[in-house]
């Protein structure tokens, strides 16, 4: 995994998130982002070709409620 950028200058995102690049078995590169949470983890799958940042407000509300979030661009 390699570090990736979360574009927080365009959309407010919770501060404790991090993003990484993942490489699939067939060579496709995906950007994944994760925020920790004590209540459990919500898997958030944006629509095809949508980016993590589009759901910044949803992620912020989930994290504020104590949920962790794992999401990716695909």
Secondary structure, DSSP 4 states (H G I P E B T S, - for coil): -EEE---TTTS---TT-EEEEEE-TTS-EEEEEEE--SS-EEEEEPPTT--GGGGHHHHHHHHHTT-EEEEE--
